[in-house]
Amino acid sequence: MMTATPAVRVDKDEFRAAVLRHLTYSLGKDADHAQITDWRLAFSFAVRDRIVDPWFASTRASYAAQAKRVYYLSMEFLIGRLLEDAIINLGLRDVAGEVFADLGVDFETLLEDEPDAALGNGGLGRLAACFLESLSTLGVPAYGYGIRYEHGLFRQSFDKGRQIETPEDWLHQRHVWEFERPEAAFRIGFGGNVALAGQGAVWTPAETVVASAFDTPVIGWQGRWANTLRLWAAEPEHGFDLARFNQGDYAGAAAPEAAARTISRVLYPDDTTDGGKRLRLKQEYFFTAASLRDILRRFDSEYNDLRLLPRKVAIQLNDTHPAIAGPELVRLLHDEKGMALDEAIATARGCLSYTNHTLLPEALERWSESLMGDLLPRHLQLIERIDAAHAKDHPTRSVTMIGGGDVLMGPLAFGMAHRVNGVSGLHTDLMKKTVFAELHRLHPERIVNQTNGVTPRRWLLAANPRLSGLITEAIGDGWIDDLERLADLEPMADDAGFRAAFAAVKRANKEDLATFLAQGGAEVDPAGMFDIQIKRIHEYKRQHLNILETIALWQEMRDDPHADWVPRVKIFGGKAAPGYFFAKEIIHLINAVSETLNSDPVTSHLLRVVYPANYNVSLAERLIPAAELSEQISTAGKEASGTGNMKFALNGALTIGTLDGANVEIRDLVGAENFFLFGMDAAAVEDRRKIAGHADHAIAADSRLARALAAIRDGVFSRDDSRRFAGIADNIAGEDKFLVASDFTDYWRAQREVEQAYRDQDGWNRAAVLNTARSGWFSSDRTIRGYMAEIWDAPGIAAE
């Protein structure tokens, strides 16, 4: 791999000595008996040592400059593996590879030994991780704040095609990147009672836990600046009860610890039960309250005038999960620091901004007043007063923060933010017209757009070393921290030699992926088109549209197996929420179709379906460089942005997709001729939904669709239970909320256009080069610069 020149020269012998020193003195192992994990941990410690100095220097520079800090609050930080990220940004990869070659340790095996940090699920968490890396690359003083989940979401496996959830065990080994901060601990309360005291109130919680801080440094490109990801772990305030233990109540003695640790055990506990809802709200308040107290502690150490807070503190709420930050910051300013309520509200709003990630009403969180009043009684009072103040200022308003017995976290987040941003042009426009139409009318200056981006260091330089090396050889390495320089590749699309080299990179990546899939028992031919859909499993993302078209294609192939078919490998990846029955049924159907198609002697050489389990960042880093067709097929108007679509295009995959989320910007930039568009736009979707029996009409008009649904309904993929998947067929033929049936025919047409284009391999390769060359705008560096200028008013400190 060709890498950029490191900011600081690394001495190979010195680095080798550092690794061996940590192997001996940090791990207590000698080289002759060290296992791969020992080497990986020693290597990680040696790399971490080189991060600490710029991390400390960045902190000192932030204090010296009295710079405004950015605080990014998110329930998820899907950081994945950190070791390769760190050595790429420090310029250590080549030297480290040489060191381990000399030591006789396989370097790639060593890198793959690191477990993924199980701190997120999908795009929301991966975006947060990209943003932290870009904030460090751009030299912006920043903290990320979240929860240190012991078990993350869950580890996915399949049993007879069904999703099985087991705990993630990423912390069973020492997590070398974090530093525990026992001095940064805060008591967080729940329940209890509220007593008025002057203009404010005193809240006496009935239950308290301790939020303990664990810091992970996040190094930017070339190691010039490092910021902090601070994660909170929940611990009991009083710990083990020895008296109860000595009385024989062993479970009771440990109960306080178990109850506290429950808060930071699992990401997104199933909230279909009352207990799950209670835990989810506890989690959201726990990390938000701890973060705000930490922010104020840091502010108080530098300044003695709370009116400076909006000039020195920018707090970004990543979705509604931390929306309780509004009333909590008001409570801290008003009840604990004595600021007048109106001033506290205005001060808090001056600090807070909110990123909306969804137009789905069910995803805009709401909590019952009874639950909020029970867990956070003072906050419910303050929300009522915040809502009343908003009503006084806007007497004609119809939107409230409390309604129908619920606290509405979307309107609350909007009302307590000075800026509210969407994450793609279309999404932001639809926010103004749909979920926040009334609030936009009242506050027309508040909503702004910041289209998402991805970090090129992780998603091209590290994930696709063959392609990044080819790019650097062609145009130099300036693209790594200025991704729009990829435009310099555009003339190369007309260079036959470069197109051939580009195609060779893709083929090699496909062969690597085929080898990896074979280890899991899935045999695929790299000569086939690699057609990939990887994302959270949800009806609006329409994995069932994809598998339905796959079934129809298989039926056509069986009818005429000797026709001029383009061989395909259809790859799916993603997890369904444990309580989301329909999404789990989609997974089951995909796996059942895979079993049938892959064993079909007539068509298996033409069409195969693969679903590797436990999709995560590391698996994405294998799949995306090998992809040739990117499936971005959500119902128009429902996907806020997407970032996977950007990663695929950046790595030279062509997109088949709807006019949804950032697909719109991708198509505009890469060119309509290099994008396979299908389906209704957002306006047509709304019109179609108003037609009674819209699914029936679509099915009656398309015999392929009817036939594929019949196969599902009649048990072709479930012969031991002919009705097993009838619910999916009935949903598509019935309510069909996300218009799978209505978009099927045009999806089929677009897929045939894909095949026609793929037959012309030279033309396809040209389009693939142009996708990469024209995707430079989708850098998270560009996105962060937009936040800095239009939301945070934070110029940052030059990372020189």
N, C-alpha and C positions, 0 to 999 in steps of 0.2 A: 504494500500500500504506500502511495506517495502522500506524505503529510507536510504541513506547513512548518516553517522554521520555528522552533520554540522560542518564547520570549526570553528565556534564560537557558544558557547552554547547560546540558546535563552530562556529567561525567559518568561514563558507564561503570568504571570500577568503583566509584563512590556509591553509585546507586546499588550495585551488587552487594557491596558491604552493608548498606542499610537494610536490604532485604534479609541477609544472613544474620545480622544483629537482632532484628525483630524475631526471626525464626527461633533464635536461641533464647533471648532474654524476655520477649513478650509472650512467647508460646511454649517455651521450655522443650524445644525439639531440636534434634540435630539433623543435618541434611541427609544423612544416610537412611534415616527412619521417617522422614517427613512424608505425609500423605498430601494429595493435591489440595485439600482444604487447608492444611497447614501452610503450604506455599502461598495459597491465595490470601490467607489472612496476613501473613508476613508481608507480602507484596502490598496489600491494602494499607497496612500501617506505615510502610515506607512512603507510599503516595500521600497518605494523609499528612505526614510530617511536612510535606512540601506545600500543603494547602494552608496549614495553620498560620504561617507568617503573613501571606497576603490577606488572610482573613482578619488577623489582628490589625494589620496595617489599614485595611479598609474601615474597620471600626474606629480606629483612632482618627482617620481622615474625616469620617462622618461627624465625630464630635468636634474636631478642630474647626470644621467649616460651618458648624451649627446648621447642617443641611436638613432640608425637609426629608422625612423618611416615609417610605411607602410600606404599608402593612396589608398583606394579602391574606384574607381569611377564607379558608376553604375546607369543606368536609373531606375533600380528597386531594392527595398529591400523589399521582401515579408516577413515581420517579423511576420505577424499574430498577435495574442494576446500575450501580454508581461507579464501579471501578473503571470501566472502559470510558465512560463519560469524563471522568477525572483525568485519565492519562491522555485522552485526546486533547482536552483543553489546556493541559500543562505541557503538551508537546513531548510526552514521555513514551508514546506507544512504540516507536521504533527502537529506542534504547532498551525498553523493558523486554521487547521481543528478543533482542540479542542476548540480554542477560539470562533469560530463561532457556534459550537455546544452548548457551554455554553450560547451564546447570543441568541440562538434560530433562527439562520439564516442558511438556507440551503447552504452549502459550494459550492456544484457543481453548483447550480443555480447562485450563486454569480460569480463564475469563468466564466460561460458562458455568463454573462451579458456584458462582455467586447467586444466591436466591434473589428473586424479585421482591422488593419491598412491597408488601400487600397493603398499600395505603390508598387505593382507589379502585375504580371500576372501569370507567370509560373516558370519553372525551373531556368531561369536566375536570377530572383529575390530571389527565395528561396535559391539558392546556395549562393548568396551574404549574406543573413541573416545567414546561417550556418557558413560561413567563419568568419563573425564578432564575432560570439559566440566562435568559435574555437580560433581565435586570442586572445580573452580575456582569455580563459581557458589556453592557452599556454604562457600568459604573454608577448605578442608582442605588443609594442606601436603602435597603429593603429587608423586611422579614416576611417569611411565610409562616402562617399559624394554622395548625390543624391538630388532629388527634393521633397519638401513637397506638394504632390498633394492634393488639396482640395477634389477631387472627385475620385481619382484613375482611374482605368480602367472603369468599370461600374458595376452596380448591374444587374445581369441577372435574368429575370423571363421568363415565357413561356405564350404565348397567343395562344391557339389552336395549341400548339406544336412549334410555332415559337419563336425564341429568341427575347426578348424585352430588350432594354438597357435603364436604368435610372441611374442617378448619384448616386454614393456611398456617403453616408452621415456620414462617420465614424467620422468626426470632429464636428458633431452637439452637441456632449457632449465634455466636457473639456478633452483634451488629457494630462493626468496627468504625463506621463513619460518624457515630453519634457521641456526644459528650453530655453526660448527665450534669444538670445544674441544680444541686440541692438548695442553693441560695435563692433560686427563682421558684418559689412554691407559694400557692395561694389557696386559701380556704374558699370553697365554692358551696353555696347553700341552696337548699330546696325546701319548699313548703313553709310551715310556720305561720307567724302572724305579723301584722303590720300595725304600728302605733303611730299616730300623727305626732309630730314634734315641730312646733313652729310652722314655717312654711313648707317644711319637708316631712319626712317620715323615717321611722326606724323599723327596719325589717329584721325580725329575729327568726332565722330559719330553724326548722325542726330537724333537718338532716344536713350534715356537711361532709364533704370529701375534700381531699387535697389534690390540687393540680400540680404535678411535678414536671419540670421542663427537661427535655432532651433536645440538644442542638446538633444539627447537621450542617456543616459548611457547604455552600453551593458555589463552586468556582466557575468563573466566566472564562471566555476564550482567551488563551495565552496567559492565564493565571494572573491577570492584572488586578482583578477585583473579586472579592468573595462576599456573599451575603449569607444569611442564616435561615434555615428552616427549623422553626421551634415547634416541636410536637409535645402535646400534653398527655401524660399518663395519669389516670385516676387512682388514688391510693386512699386508704382509710385514715381518718384523722387520729384515731386512737389505737388502731392496729389490733394485735392479738390479745384476747382476754384470758389472761392466765388463771384468774379465779374460776371462771366457768370451765376452763379446761380441767382444773384440779377437782372440780365437782363432777367430772365425767361427761360434761356437755361439750364433746369435742367439736361437733359441727357448729354449735352455737358460738364457741370460742373463735372460730375462724369466719363467722358470718359477716362481721363488718368489713373484713378484707375482701371477701367474695363479692359483697354488694357493691363496694366501691369499684373494684376492678371490672365489674360488668360494664361500666360506662365506657371503658376504652378497650373492650375485647373485640367487638365485631363492627364492621362498617355496614350501615343500613340494616339494622335488625328488622326482621319481618314485622311491619307495623299494621298487619291485618287484625291484630289483637289489641286489646286495651293496654296490656303490659308492654307490647311492642311500641305502641304510640308513646307511652310514658317514657320508655327508655330512649327513644329517638329524640324527644324534646329535651330530655336530660342531657344527652350528648351535645346537642346544638348549643344549649345554654352553657354547659360546662366549658367547652373550648372557647366560646366567644367571650364569656366573662373572664376567664383566665387571661386571654389575650389582651382585652381592654385594660385590665389592671396592670399588666406588664407594660403596655404602651404608656399609660399614665405614670407609672413608676419611672420609666426612662425619661419622659418629658419633665417630670418634677426634678430629676437630677440635673437638668440643664436650665430650666426656666422657672420663674416664680409668678408668672402672669398667665392664668388659664385662657385669657382672651387671645393669646398667641397660638392656641391649639390648632386652629384650621390652617395657619401659616406654616406649621411645623410637622403636621401629622396628616397623612392621607390614608384612609382605611377603605380598602376595596372589598365588598361583599361578593363572593363568588357564588351567585344564585341566592335563593331565599334561605338556605340552611343557617347562615349566621345573621338573619334579619333581626333577631332579638338584640343585636348590637345597638340598634337605635334606642329603645327604652332602657337598656342596661347602661349605655353611656350617659343618657339623661339622668338616670338614678345616681350614678357615681358623681356627676357634676352637681346635681341638685341636692340629693339627700346627704351625701358624704362630704362634699366640698362647699356647700352653701350657696351655690350659684342660683340666681332666680330662675324659675322654671322656664319662662319664655327665652331667657338668654341661654339656658342649658340646651333647649331644643335647637335654637339657632346655631349654637356652637357645635353641637353634635352633627347637625346636618352639614355644616361647613367642612367637617372631616370625612363624612361618609359618602361613598358612591356605591352603586349597585349594578352588577352585571346580570341581566336576565338571559337565561339559556333555553327558555321553552315558551311556546304558545299553548301548550296543553293545559287546560284549566286544572286537571287533576294533579299536575305536577307543580302548580303554584300552591305551596303548602298552606294548610289551614289547620289550626288547632282549636278544639272545643274550648269555650270560655271556662267550662268546669275544670278541664285539665289544666289550662293555663292558670286559673285562679288557685288551684290546689298546689301546683308545683312552684309557680312564680307569682304569688299574690300581689306583690308590689308592682311588678311589671304590668299586670293586667290593669291596675289602677292608672299607671302612667300611660299606657296605650290609650285608655279612654280619654285621658286629658290631652294627649297629642292629637287624637282624632277630633276632640272638641275644639282645640285651637285651630286645626285645619278648617273645620266647619265654620268657625267664626271668620276666618280670613276669606273663605270662599262659600258664602251662604247659598249659592246656586248649585253647589256640587251634589252629585247623587252617589258617588263612590264613598264608602266608609271603610275604615280599617277593622271594624267589628260588625258582623252581620250574620243573621240566621243562626245565632248562637255560637259563631266561630270567630276566632281572631284570624284575619286574612293577611298572611305574611307577604304576599306580593304588594298590595297597596301600602302596607306598613313599610316595607323596604323602599318603595318609591317615595312615600311621603317623608321619610327620614334621610333621603339622599339628595345631594345637590346636583348630582349627575346620575343618569340611568342610561346604561348603554346596551344596545343589541350587539350581536356578534357576526352579523353579515348585513349587507345592504338590504336584502329582501326582508330578513327577520326584523330589522329595525323599523322598516316601513310598516310591516304588519303589526308590530307592537303598538305603533301610533294609531292604527285603525281598529285593533281588536282588544286585546287584554287590558291595555292602558289607554284606550281612546279618550275616556272622560278625564283622566289625570293629565293626559297630554294636552287636552283643550285648556285645562286650568294652568298648566305649567309648560307652555310650548317650547321653552328654551332648555328643558331638562333632559330630554332624550337625545342621545348622540349615538353614532355608530362607530364601532371599532371591530372591523372584520378580523377574525381569529388568524393566527399564524402558528407555525411550528419552528422549532429551532433547527437550523441546518446542520449544526454540529452533531446532534444525535441522529437526525432522520435522513441525512445524506452522507456526511463525512464518516460517521461511525457505523451506521447501519449498512451502508453500501460502499465498502472500500474500493471495489473494482470501478464503480461508476465515478466516485469522487476522484480517484486517481486519474481516470481518463479525462475528466473535466479539467483537473489541475494541469495536466499535461498540455491540454489544448489552450487554456486561457489564463493560467496562473492560479494562485490560491487566494486572490483577493475576494472571491465569492463567499468565502467561509464566514466572514463577518460583514459582508455586503452582498446579500444573496441576489439582488437585482442585477449584479454583474453577470449572472447566467445568461442575460440577453446577448452577451458576446458569443455564445454558442450558436445563435440562430443561423448565421451563415453556414455553419458546419452541417446543417440539415441537408444542404445540397452537395455535400462532399461524400462521394460514394465510399471512400476509405473510412471516414469517420462513422458513417451509418453502419458499415460492417463491423467496426470496432464496438460501437454501441450495442449492436445486436449480439455480438459475442459475449459482452458483459451480461446481458439479460439471459442468454442461454446458460452461462456458467452459474448464475444465481439460481436458475430453475433446476439445474442438475444438483446443486447443493440442497435445495429444498426437497427434491425428490428423494435424495439420500436420507434426509432427516425424517420425512414421512414414512419411508420404508422401515425405519427403526421402530415406528409405532404400528407396523403391520399394513400400511397402505401403499400399494404399488401403483405408481403413476409414471407415465411416459413424458419426459421433458419436451418431446417434440410437439405435444398438444398445447393448445392455448391455455394458459393459466388464468382462470376467471375467478376472482376472489371477492367475497363479501365478508368483512370482519367488523363487527360492532356489537353493542349491546343488543340482546334479542328483545324486540318490541314490535307490536303490530304496526306502528307507524313507520318503522324502518323496513318493513315488508319483506323479511326473509321468506315468508310464505309465497309471495309473488315470484321470487326467484326459483324456489323449488317447484312451484306449479308449472312454470315455463320449462324447467328441466324435465319434468314428467312428460309434458307435451312433446318436447324435442325427442325424448327417448321413444315415445310412441311412434313418431314419424320415422325415426331411424329403424325401428323394428319393421315398419311397413316396407321400407326400401333400403336395406342395409348397404347396398352397393352404390348408392347415390354419392355425389361428390360432397360428402360431409367434411367439415373441419373438426378434427378431434379436439375434445375439450376436457380439461380437468377443472371441475367446479369445487372450490374450496370455501368452506364456511368457518367462521370462528366467532365465539361470543358466549356470554353467560346470560341466563335469565334469572331475574330476582326470585328468591325461593318461594315467595307467595304468589307469583304471577303464573297461574295455571296455564293460560292459553299460550304464553311464550314458551313454557316448558313443553307443551304439546307440539309446537313448531319444531323444537329441537328433536323431539322423538320422531316426528315425521321425516325430517331431513336424514336422520340416521337410518330410518327404515328404508327410505328410498335409496340411500347409499348402499345398503346391504343387497337390495334387489338388483340395482343397476350394475354394481361392481362384479356381481356373479353371473351376469347375463352373458352367455357365450356368443350371442349374436352381436351385441353392441358394446361390450365392455372395453373393446379396443378403441371405440369412438367417443365414449362418454363415461366419465367416472366422477363420483361425488365423494369428497373427503371432508371430515369434520374433526380436526385434531382437538383434543380436550384441553381445558384450562387455558383459554386465551389470555395472554397478558402482554406486557411490553416486549419481553424477550421474544415471544412468538411472533409478534408483529414485526420485529426487526428481521425475522427470517422471511416472512410472507411478503412484505411490501416490496423489497428489492426484486423479487421473482415474479411479481404480478405483471400481467399484460393487459388485463381488463379489470377495471375498478368498478364495482357495483355500488352506485349511490342512488338508490331507487325509492327513497322515502316519498310518502304522499306529499305533494307540493303544499307548502305552508306550514309543515310540521317540524322539519329539521331546522334548528336555529342556524347552525353553520356547518358543523362537521369540521374535523381536522384530519381524519383519515383520508378524505378525498384529496386534501392538499398533499399529504405524504405520498400517496400513489402517483399523482401527477408529477411531483418533483422527481420521483424515481422512474419516470418514463412509462407509466401505464396510461392507457387511454380510458376515458370514463364513459360508461353508459349511465345516464341519470336523468332525473327530472329537474325542472327549474325550481329547485328548493335549496335553501340555505346558501352556502358559499359555492354550490354548483354554478350559480348564476355568474359569480365573478370568475370562476375557473373557465367557464365556457367563453366568457368575454375575452379573457386574456390568452387562452391557448388557441382560440379560433373555433368557430362553430364547425368547421370542416374536420376538426380533430377531436370532436366530442360527439357522442351518440345520444342525441336528445330524444326523449319520448314522454308521453303522458300529458295530462292536463296541467295547466298552471294553477296557482292558488285560487284565482277568481273562478276558474272553471270547476275546480273541486267543490267550492261552496255551492255553485249552481247545480252541479250534478247531485249533490246530497239532497237537494230539494225534490228530486224526481222520485216519486213513489215507484218501488220495484226496480231501481236503477241496476242492481246486480242481475236480476232476471233478464232485463233487456240485453245486457252485455253478454250473458251466457247464451241467450237465444241467437245472438248475432254471430257467434264464433264457435264453430263445431270443435275446434281444438281445445278450447277452454272447457266446453261441456264434457268432452271425453276425458280430459285430465281430472276434472272434478269427480267424474264417475269412477275413475280408477281409485281415487282416494276413498270415496264413499263406499265402494264395493269391496274393499279389503285386499286390493292387489298387493299392497305393501304391509299387510297384517293378516296373513292367511289364518292364523290361529284365533283371530278375533276380527271378523269382517267389519265390525262397526267401530274399531278402535279410533280411527281418525275421522269419523263421520262429523264430529263436532267442528273440525276445521273446514271441511267442505260446506257444512251447513252455515257456518259463519260467513264464508265468502259468498255463498248463494243467498244469504239473508241480509242481515243488517249491513255487513261489509263497510264498517265505519271508515276504513282507510282505503276504500275504492280499489281493491285488488282486481276485481272482475272488470271494472270499467277501464282500467289502464292496461289490462292484459294484452289486448290485441295490438296496441301500439308498442308495447314492450316486445312482443314477438317480432314485429316488423323491425324494430331497432336491432334486435339480436341477429336477425338475418343480414342486416347491413354490416354488423360487426364481422360476421363470417366472410362476407364479400370483401371487406377491406383487408381482413387477415390473409386471404389468399394471395394478395399482392404484398408479399413480405417486404419488399423494398419501400413501397408506399407506407406501409405500417411503421417501418423503422423511422422513416422521415417524420411521421406524425409523433412518434414517441420522443424523438430528439426535440421537437418543437414543444412538446408538453414540458419537458425539463427546462428548456431554455426560457420559456415564458412563465414559469412558476415562481420566479424570484420574489415577486410581490408578497408571497405567502410566508414571509419570515416573521417569526414572533418578535424579532428586533424591530421591524416596522410597526407591528401592533403596539409594542410597548412605547415606542416614540409617540404614537398617537395618544395613548393614555397619559403620558407625561405632559403633553402640550394641551390636551383638551379636557382632561378630567382631573388630574392630580396637581397641575401647576407645579411640577417637581422637575427642575432642570437637571438634577443629578450632578455627579462629580465626574469629570473626565477620567476614564480608565486608561491612564497612560503608564 
